């Protein structure tokens, strides 16, 4: 029997995520791009401020990649699972062990 996963992310989304992450990695690993001291910025050689510039850029690219891959109904599915299991929205996710500590 074959199982059909209706929440599977499309191939185009995975290609987009791959491109974003390759940009993030290649920008810092291709040394000839930044192996020089000019142009300087506030007395910092290009090598240093180029690397520092990539820190927030990689964070942004990774965040975008996560948002692309994350299922659109992840929050709805989590709420539906807690309601189906009999947990109320007040104690969902709070580690309620039924009074046993």
C-alpha positions in Angstrom: 0.0 0.0 0.0 1.4 3.4 -0.9 1.0 6.3 1.5 0.2 9.7 0.2 1.6 12.6 2.2 -0.5 15.7 1.4 1.8 17.9 3.4 4.9 17.2 1.3 6.8 20.3 0.2 7.2 20.7 -3.5 10.4 20.2 -5.4 10.6 23.9 -6.3 10.6 24.8 -2.7 13.5 22.5 -2.0 15.4 23.9 -5.0 14.9 27.4 -3.7 16.1 26.4 -0.2 19.2 24.7 -1.8 20.0 27.9 -3.8 19.7 30.1 -0.7 21.9 27.9 1.4 24.5 27.5 -1.3 24.7 31.2 -1.6 25.2 31.5 2.2 28.0 28.9 2.2 29.7 29.9 -1.0 29.9 33.5 -0.1 32.2 32.7 2.8 34.1 29.8 1.4 35.2 31.2 -2.0 38.3 32.9 -0.7 39.4 34.7 -3.9 36.3 36.9 -3.5 37.6 38.5 -0.3 41.3 37.7 -0.1 42.4 41.4 -0.3 42.7 44.4 1.9 40.9 47.0 -0.2 38.4 48.6 0.0 38.8 49.4 3.6 35.8 50.4 5.7 36.5 52.4 8.9 40.1 51.2 9.0 39.0 47.6 8.7 40.4 45.7 5.7 37.9 44.2 3.2 38.6 40.7 4.5 37.2 41.5 8.0 34.2 43.5 7.2 33.2 41.1 4.4 33.1 38.2 6.8 31.2 40.2 9.4 28.7 41.3 6.8 27.9 37.7 6.1 26.8 36.9 9.7 23.4 38.6 9.4 23.1 37.7 5.7 23.4 34.0 6.5 20.9 34.4 9.3 18.4 36.0 7.0 18.9 33.4 4.2 18.5 30.6 6.7 15.4 32.1 8.1 13.9 32.5 4.6 14.8 28.9 3.9 13.1 27.7 7.1 9.9 29.7 6.2 9.8 28.1 2.7 10.2 24.5 4.0 8.0 24.9 7.1 4.6 23.4 6.5 2.0 26.2 6.1 -0.4 24.4 8.5 2.1 23.5 11.1 0.5 25.7 13.7 -3.0 24.5 12.8 -1.8 20.8 13.0 -0.2 21.3 16.4 -3.4 22.9 17.8 -5.5 20.2 16.2 -3.4 17.4 17.7 -3.6 18.9 21.2 -7.4 19.2 21.0 -7.7 15.7 19.6 -5.7 14.3 22.5 -7.9 15.9 25.0 -5.5 18.6 26.1 -6.9 22.1 26.5 -5.2 25.2 25.1 -4.3 26.2 28.7 -2.1 23.2 29.4 -0.9 22.3 25.9 2.9 22.2 25.8 3.4 23.0 29.5 4.5 19.5 30.4 1.3 18.6 32.3 1.9 15.2 33.8 -1.5 14.8 35.4 -0.4 16.0 38.8 2.6 13.6 39.2 5.8 15.5 39.9 
